Amino acid sequence: MRRPAIAAIVLTLLAVAAPVDAHQVPFSYLDARLDDDTLRVTLVVHVVDVGHDLNIDPPERLLEPAFLATQRERIIDLLTPRLRLSTDGRTLADAVWSGMEPLPDRQSIRMQARYSTGGAAGTLAVDAQMFPYDPPHQTFVNFYDREDLRHQVILDQVKTHAEYFPGTRQGAFAVVRRFIPAGIQHILVGPDHLLFLLGLLLLGGSIRQLVIVVSAFTAAHSVTLTLAALNYVSPPARIIEPAIALSIVYVGADNLMVRGGRDMRVWIAAAFGLIHGFGYANLLREVDLPRRALGWSLFSFNVGIEVGQLLVVVTVASALAALRSRHEAAGRRLVFAGSIIVIAAGAFWFIQRVFFPGGMA
């Protein structure tokens, strides 16, 4: 092929690519400044995104102040439903939009709004999906306490929710209200942690004795949970999850080998609790811990786990004690059968997590 022909093809491709390159950065920016009873919001959006959704061609017309002024209400009507702000679970409405200006150097528009929060807020949440037509689009959210930047998060089409807990008394109470129930939920719906706990309870004992066993488990996993949450130690899930499965196998096997009144459950709970703590940390990362109130969130989450475990202890121990008091032989058979089930489940999870980490087909 001759050089002139090659040059013509290259120029054609560049001409075709030019409209795509005009919008290389599909980002929006949201600053949320929380005062005592006011939320001030600054939103920056790219003219290509706004122009696309409002059918303005070329979108650069929005950089002309006079034309932008004529489109002000259309832009507000477009973006308001796509941005939901709430404090303490209450959606903020009746925004007062105070400005809209072009930013030619950024090919963007900046707009500002003010919301009344009705008093000091315990939580501030942002739900945003600004431009659904553009799958890679991201919204960078900055949370401020007055003028101090406290928390940053990126929203996209998968992650559309962000939450901030202010460093106030209301924020601390909101953290406690959020993470105590979260801890209870995670112990009650986490099958591997729950089965390990049930394995510890099968041999029975007094309520005091069982509470000590469970408290040893809580103390141990609290240590590693805290270390992982603070990013001091963070073993990969591919190691922790099979190890948790092996701990379940071990506690079931130990139940079958108990002789002469030997009871090592406190030490088993403490030793394997260290491993389970890293597993709880993996769950806790999904909750999006508030870095501003990390201490309160960790404390509340651990309290929730302890409450959930005590609920399990009281329920299971009472049922086992009632069965043994009526039929001692049935109680022994239950220990044997229950331990076999615990071992089988732990072995299944170990094989699945080591050899089929993506799930069995």
C-alpha positions in Angstrom: 0.0 0.0 0.0 1.3 3.4 -0.9 2.3 5.9 1.7 -0.3 8.5 0.7 -3.0 5.9 1.0 -1.8 5.0 4.5 -1.7 8.6 5.5 -5.3 9.1 4.3 -6.5 6.1 6.4 -4.7 7.4 9.5 -6.3 10.9 9.1 -9.7 9.3 8.6 -9.4 7.3 11.8 -8.3 10.3 13.8 -11.2 12.3 12.5 -13.6 9.5 13.5 -11.9 9.2 17.0 -12.1 12.9 17.7 -15.7 13.0 19.0 -14.8 10.1 21.4 -11.7 11.8 22.7 -13.7 15.0 23.5 -15.0 13.3 26.6 -12.0 11.3 28.0 -12.9 11.8 31.7 -16.4 10.5 32.5 -16.5 11.9 36.0 -18.8 14.0 38.2 -17.8 15.6 41.5 -19.9 16.2 44.5 -18.9 18.1 47.7 -21.2 17.8 50.6 -20.5 20.2 53.5 -22.4 19.5 56.7 -23.0 22.3 59.3 -25.1 22.2 62.4 -28.4 22.4 60.6 -27.5 23.0 56.9 -26.1 20.9 54.1 -24.3 22.7 51.3 -23.7 20.8 48.1 -21.5 21.7 45.2 -21.9 19.5 42.1 -19.7 19.6 39.0 -20.8 17.8 35.9 -19.3 17.5 32.4 -21.0 19.3 29.5 -20.8 16.2 27.3 -22.9 14.3 29.8 -25.5 17.0 30.3 -25.6 17.7 26.6 -26.2 14.1 25.8 -29.2 13.7 28.1 -30.7 17.1 27.2 -30.0 16.7 23.4 -27.9 19.8 23.2 -25.6 19.7 20.2 -22.8 20.7 20.5 -22.7 20.4 24.3 -20.0 23.1 24.4 -22.9 25.6 24.1 -23.4 25.0 27.8 -20.1 26.8 28.4 -21.7 30.1 27.2 -23.2 31.9 30.2 -26.2 33.3 28.4 -27.2 29.9 26.9 -26.5 28.1 30.2 -28.9 30.5 32.0 -31.7 29.4 29.6 -31.0 25.8 30.4 -30.8 26.2 34.2 -34.2 24.7 35.1 -33.8 21.8 32.6 -30.5 20.9 34.1 -31.9 21.0 37.7 -34.9 18.9 36.6 -32.5 16.4 35.0 -30.1 15.9 37.9 -32.3 16.3 41.0 -34.0 12.9 40.7 -30.6 11.3 40.1 -29.1 12.6 43.4 -30.8 11.8 46.7 -29.4 13.1 49.9 -30.6 12.0 53.3 -29.8 12.5 57.0 -30.7 9.9 59.6 -32.8 8.1 57.0 -34.9 11.1 56.1 -34.7 12.3 52.5 -33.8 16.0 52.1 -36.0 17.9 49.8 -36.7 21.5 48.8 -33.2 22.3 47.8 -32.3 26.0 47.3 -30.2 26.2 44.1 -28.1 29.3 44.4 -25.8 29.2 41.4 -24.8 27.7 38.1 -21.7 28.6 36.3 -19.6 27.3 33.4 -16.0 26.0 34.0 -14.4 26.3 30.5 -11.1 25.0 31.6 -12.7 21.8 32.9 -15.4 21.6 30.1 -17.9 21.4 33.0 -20.7 23.1 34.9 -20.7 23.9 38.6 -23.9 24.2 40.5 -24.7 24.7 44.2 -27.6 23.9 46.5 -28.5 24.3 50.1 -30.6 21.9 52.2 -32.0 22.3 55.7 -31.2 19.3 57.9 -33.5 20.3 60.7 -30.6 20.0 63.3 -27.4 18.1 63.9 -27.4 14.9 61.8 -26.1 11.5 62.9 -25.7 10.2 59.3 -25.4 11.7 55.9 -26.1 9.5 52.9 -25.7 10.1 49.2 -27.4 7.9 46.6 -26.4 8.9 43.1 -26.4 7.5 39.6 -25.8 10.7 37.6 -25.5 9.6 34.0 -26.8 6.0 33.4 -26.2 6.2 29.7 -22.4 6.1 30.3 -21.4 2.8 32.0 -17.9 3.9 33.1 -19.2 7.1 34.6 -18.0 7.7 38.2 -19.0 10.3 40.8 -16.4 11.4 43.3 -18.0 12.3 46.6 -16.2 14.4 49.3 -17.8 14.7 52.7 -16.9 17.7 54.8 -17.5 18.7 58.4 -17.8 22.4 57.8 -14.7 23.1 55.8 -12.7 20.0 56.9 -12.6 17.1 54.4 -13.4 13.9 56.4 -14.4 11.1 54.0 -14.1 10.3 50.3 -15.8 7.7 48.2 -16.3 6.9 44.5 -19.8 6.0 43.2 -20.5 4.2 39.9 -23.3 2.1 38.3 -22.6 -0.8 40.8 -21.9 1.2 44.0 -24.5 3.9 44.1 -24.7 4.5 47.9 -22.3 6.3 50.3 -22.8 7.1 53.9 -20.9 9.4 56.3 -21.0 9.5 60.1 -20.1 12.9 61.5 -17.7 13.1 64.4 -20.4 14.3 66.8 -22.4 12.8 69.6 -25.3 12.2 67.1 -22.8 10.5 64.8 -21.5 8.2 67.5 -25.1 7.2 68.5 -25.8 6.5 64.8 -22.8 4.2 64.6 -23.9 2.3 67.6 -27.4 1.9 66.3 -26.1 0.7 62.9 -23.3 -1.7 63.9 -24.8 -3.5 66.9 -27.6 -4.9 64.7 -25.0 -5.6 62.0 -23.0 -7.7 64.4 -26.1 -9.7 65.5 -27.0 -10.3 61.9 -23.6 -11.5 60.9 -23.4 -14.1 63.7 -27.0 -15.4 63.0 -26.7 -15.6 59.2 -23.1 -16.6 58.9 -23.4 -20.4 58.6 -19.7 -21.3 59.2 -19.3 -19.1 62.3 -22.7 -20.3 63.6 -21.9 -24.0 63.1 -18.5 -23.6 64.9 -20.4 -22.0 67.8 -23.0 -24.8 67.8 -20.2 -27.4 67.8 -18.8 -25.8 71.0 -22.2 -26.0 72.6 -23.0 -29.7 71.9 -21.2 -31.1 75.0 -23.4 -28.9 77.2 -22.5 -27.5 80.6 -23.8 -24.8 82.8 -24.8 -21.5 81.4 -21.9 -19.9 83.1 -19.5 -22.4 81.6 -20.9 -21.9 78.1 -20.8 -18.1 78.5 -17.1 -18.3 79.3 -16.5 -20.5 76.2 -18.3 -18.0 74.0 -16.6 -15.0 75.6 -13.2 -16.5 74.9 -14.2 -16.8 71.3 -15.4 -13.2 71.3 -12.3 -11.9 72.9 -10.0 -13.7 70.4 -11.9 -12.7 67.3 -12.1 -9.1 68.5 -8.3 -8.9 68.5 -7.8 -10.1 64.9 -10.9 -8.2 63.7 -9.5 -5.0 65.0 -6.0 -5.7 63.6 -7.6 -6.4 60.2 -9.9 -3.4 60.2 -6.9 -1.1 61.0 -5.0 -2.8 58.2 -2.2 -4.0 60.5 -2.7 -7.6 59.5 -4.8 -8.8 56.7 -4.4 -12.4 55.5 -6.0 -13.2 52.2 -9.4 -14.8 52.2 -8.1 -17.8 50.2 -6.2 -18.8 53.4 -8.7 -17.7 56.1 -11.8 -19.2 54.7 -10.4 -22.8 54.4 -8.9 -22.4 57.9 -12.3 -21.5 59.3 -13.7 -24.7 57.7 -10.9 -26.8 59.3 -11.7 -25.2 62.7 -15.3 -26.5 62.3 -13.9 -30.0 61.5 -11.7 -29.8 64.6 -14.4 -28.8 67.1 -16.6 -31.6 65.8 -13.8 -34.2 66.1 -12.9 -33.0 69.6 -16.4 -33.6 70.7 -16.1 -37.2 69.7 -12.7 -37.7 71.4 -13.7 -36.2 74.8 -12.8 -38.7 77.6 -12.7 -38.5 81.4 -14.3 -35.1 81.7 -11.6 -33.3 79.6 -13.0 -30.0 78.4 -10.7 -27.9 76.1 -13.5 -25.8 74.6 -12.3 -22.5 76.1 -8.8 -23.0 74.5 -10.3 -24.2 71.2 -12.6 -21.1 71.2 -9.8 -18.8 71.9 -7.4 -20.3 69.4 -9.8 -20.6 66.5 -11.4 -17.3 67.4 -8.3 -15.6 66.1 -8.9 -17.1 62.7 -12.6 -16.3 62.7 -11.8 -12.7 63.5 -10.2 -12.3 60.1 -13.3 -13.8 58.6 -15.5 -11.3 60.3 -13.2 -8.6 59.0 -13.9 -9.7 55.4 -17.6 -9.3 56.2 -17.1 -6.0 57.9 -15.4 -4.5 54.8 -18.6 -5.0 52.9 -20.4 -2.7 55.5 -18.1 0.2 54.6 -16.7 1.1 58.0 -16.8 4.8 58.8 -13.1 5.8 59.2 -14.1 8.8 61.3 -15.8 6.6 63.9 -13.7 3.5 63.5 -13.4 2.8 67.2 -17.1 3.1 67.9 -18.0 1.0 64.9 -15.6 -1.9 65.9 -16.8 -1.8 69.5 -20.5 -1.8 68.4 -19.9 -4.6 65.9 -18.2 -6.8 68.5 -21.0 -6.0 71.0 -23.5 -7.1 68.4 -21.6 -10.4 67.7 -21.5 -11.1 71.5 -25.3 -10.4 71.8 -26.0 -12.7 68.9 -23.8 -15.4 70.3 -25.4 -15.2 73.7 -28.8 -15.6 72.1 -27.6 -18.8 70.4 -26.1 -20.0 73.7 -29.2 -19.5 75.7 -31.5 -21.1 73.0 -29.3 -24.1 72.2 -28.1 -24.8 75.8 -31.7 -24.6 77.1 -32.9 -27.1 74.4 -30.0 -29.5 75.0 -30.4 -29.3 78.8 -34.2 -30.0 78.5 -33.4 -33.1 76.2 -30.8 -34.5 78.6 -33.0 -34.1 81.6 -35.8 -36.2 79.9 -33.6 -38.7 78.1 -29.9 -38.9 78.8 -29.2 -41.5 76.1 -30.9 -39.3 73.5 -28.7 -36.5 74.6 -25.6 -38.5 74.0 -26.8 -39.7 70.6 -27.5 -36.0 69.7 -23.9 -35.1 70.6 -22.6 -37.9 68.4 -24.9 -37.1 65.4 -24.4 -33.4 65.8 -20.6 -33.7 65.8 -20.7 -35.9 62.7 -22.8 -33.2 60.9 -20.4 -30.5 62.1 -17.4 -32.5 60.8 -19.1 -33.2 57.4 -20.1 -29.6 56.9 -16.6 -28.3 57.7 -15.0 -30.9 55.4 -17.4 -29.9 52.6 -16.6 -26.2 53.0 -12.9 -26.9 53.1 -13.0 -28.9 49.9 -15.2 -26.3 48.2 -13.0 -23.3 49.3 -9.7 -25.0 48.4 -10.6 -26.8 45.2 -13.7 -24.9 44.0 -13.3 -21.3 45.2 -15.5 -20.0 42.4 -18.4 -22.4 43.4 -19.3 -25.9 42.3 -20.9 -26.1 38.9 
